[in-house]
């Protein structure tokens, strides 16, 4: 009899654990996880690892792009580079490589991260992030109505500029290496991909 009760208790505990695992992961769940040194995003309630980490070349490109954006736009915008949590909803938390927020909307920047819709997100392609950046994040960022999304493509020495139109992204322009990147929404922007890529030219990856 005691063995039967223990079996039932074990079964019930297993059922409860299964139920917990099936529930969507929220920002609070994620924030209370023990630090294992990895980076994660929450995609529609599913915890996704961002391993492997970005390459040194990716990080140098990110640093110089953040620099040129800050130098040109710091009077009107705050430019933040990853890692930072972009909390779009309790079950949708992303980590863009670069985020720009107009200073008039500085209230969306909190201790937890960015809690609201930024003016621009930038993702820098790397071999393990192509699908996530070109498809998954394109859909998510448009669904949450982020007005402008850039995909920097170091392999092709180009930058793809997507703008929100009727609830979905339109590929407005593809800037090649020596073309000046411009944005109607962000008039302070002016740089070329060549400027950014030359800083990382000697690095592998």
C-alpha positions in Angstrom: 0.0 0.0 0.0 2.8 2.4 0.9 4.6 1.6 -2.3 1.4 2.3 -4.2 1.0 5.7 -2.5 4.7 6.5 -3.3 4.1 5.6 -6.9 1.1 7.8 -7.1 3.0 10.7 -5.5 5.8 10.2 -8.0 3.5 10.1 -10.9 1.7 13.2 -9.7 5.0 15.1 -9.3 6.0 14.0 -12.8 2.7 15.3 -14.2 3.2 18.6 -12.5 6.7 18.9 -13.8 5.5 18.1 -17.3 2.8 20.8 -17.0 5.4 23.4 -15.9 7.6 22.5 -18.8 4.7 22.8 -21.3 3.8 26.3 -20.1 5.2 29.2 -22.1 8.5 30.7 -20.7 8.1 34.3 -19.6 10.6 37.1 -18.9 10.3 36.5 -15.2 11.2 32.8 -15.6 14.1 33.8 -17.7 15.3 36.5 -15.3 15.2 34.0 -12.4 17.3 31.3 -14.2 20.7 30.6 -12.7 23.5 32.2 -14.7 25.1 29.5 -16.9 27.2 32.0 -18.9 25.0 31.5 -22.1 22.8 34.1 -23.8 19.1 33.3 -24.5 16.1 34.8 -26.2 12.4 34.0 -25.6 10.7 33.3 -28.9 6.9 33.1 -28.5 7.3 31.5 -25.1 10.1 29.2 -26.0 13.6 29.6 -24.5 16.2 29.6 -27.3 20.0 29.5 -26.8 22.1 31.9 -28.8 25.1 29.7 -28.6 27.7 29.7 -30.0 28.7 33.2 -29.0 29.5 35.9 -31.6 32.9 35.9 -33.3 35.5 38.6 -32.7 34.9 39.9 -36.2 31.1 40.2 -35.4 31.9 42.1 -32.2 34.3 44.5 -33.9 31.7 45.3 -36.6 29.1 45.8 -33.9 31.4 48.1 -32.0 32.2 50.3 -34.9 28.6 50.5 -36.1 27.5 51.5 -32.7 30.2 54.2 -32.7 29.3 55.7 -36.1 25.6 55.8 -35.1 26.4 57.3 -31.7 28.7 60.0 -33.2 26.0 61.0 -35.7 22.9 60.6 -33.6 23.6 61.0 -30.0 21.9 64.4 -29.7 18.5 62.7 -30.5 19.0 59.0 -30.0 20.4 56.5 -27.5 22.3 53.7 -29.2 22.7 50.5 -27.2 24.6 47.4 -28.3 24.0 43.8 -27.2 23.7 42.2 -24.8 20.5 43.9 -23.8 17.0 42.5 -23.4 14.4 43.9 -25.8 11.2 42.9 -23.9 8.5 43.1 -26.6 6.0 41.1 -24.4 6.3 38.7 -21.4 6.9 35.8 -23.8 8.9 37.6 -26.5 12.3 38.8 -25.4 15.0 39.4 -28.0 18.7 40.6 -28.0 19.3 42.7 -31.1 22.9 43.5 -31.9 22.1 47.3 -31.9 19.1 49.2 -30.8 18.3 53.0 -31.3 15.7 54.8 -29.2 14.7 58.4 -29.6 15.4 60.4 -26.4 11.8 61.6 -26.4 10.9 57.9 -25.6 13.7 57.3 -23.0 11.1 55.9 -20.6 11.1 52.6 -22.4 14.6 52.0 -21.1 14.4 50.4 -17.7 16.7 48.4 -15.3 15.4 45.2 -17.0 16.2 46.3 -20.5 14.2 48.0 -23.2 10.5 47.6 -22.5 8.8 48.9 -25.6 9.2 49.5 -29.3 12.6 51.0 -30.4 13.0 53.2 -33.4 15.6 50.9 -35.1 17.0 47.4 -34.5 20.1 46.1 -36.3 21.2 42.5 -36.6 24.6 41.6 -38.0 24.6 38.3 -39.8 26.9 35.5 -38.8 26.9 31.9 -40.1 24.8 30.5 -37.3 22.3 33.4 -37.2 21.2 33.7 -40.8 17.8 31.9 -40.5 17.0 33.6 -37.2 17.8 37.1 -38.5 16.4 36.9 -42.0 13.2 35.0 -41.2 12.3 34.6 -37.5 13.3 38.1 -36.4 12.0 39.8 -39.5 8.6 38.4 -38.7 8.8 39.2 -35.0 10.0 42.8 -35.4 7.4 43.5 -38.0 4.6 41.9 -35.9 5.6 44.2 -33.0 5.7 47.2 -35.4 9.3 48.2 -35.0 9.5 50.9 -37.7 12.9 50.1 -39.2 15.1 47.0 -39.3 18.6 46.7 -40.7 20.4 43.5 -41.6 24.1 44.0 -41.9 25.6 41.4 -44.1 29.4 41.3 -43.8 29.8 38.4 -46.2 28.3 40.4 -49.0 29.6 43.8 -47.7 26.0 45.2 -47.7 23.3 46.5 -45.5 19.6 45.6 -46.1 17.1 48.3 -45.0 13.6 47.2 -44.1 10.9 49.7 -43.3 7.4 49.0 -41.9 4.6 49.4 -44.5 1.0 48.3 -43.8 2.1 46.1 -41.0 4.9 44.2 -42.7 8.4 45.0 -43.8 9.3 46.3 -47.2 12.9 46.0 -48.4 13.5 49.6 -49.1 17.2 49.5 -50.1 20.3 47.4 -50.2 23.4 49.5 -49.6 26.6 48.1 -51.0 30.0 48.7 -49.6 30.7 52.3 -50.7 27.1 53.6 -50.7 26.1 56.0 -48.0 23.5 54.5 -45.7 20.6 56.9 -45.2 17.2 56.8 -43.5 14.2 59.0 -43.9 13.2 58.3 -40.3 16.7 58.7 -38.9 18.2 61.8 -40.8 21.3 61.7 -38.5 22.5 58.5 -40.1 25.3 58.7 -42.6 28.0 56.0 -43.0 29.1 53.3 -45.4 29.5 49.6 -44.8 33.1 50.0 -46.0 33.9 52.2 -43.0 32.6 49.5 -40.7 34.1 46.5 -42.4 37.6 47.9 -42.9 37.9 48.0 -39.1 37.5 44.2 -39.0 39.2 43.4 -42.4 42.1 41.4 -40.8 39.9 39.2 -38.6 38.7 35.7 -39.6 35.0 34.9 -39.9 
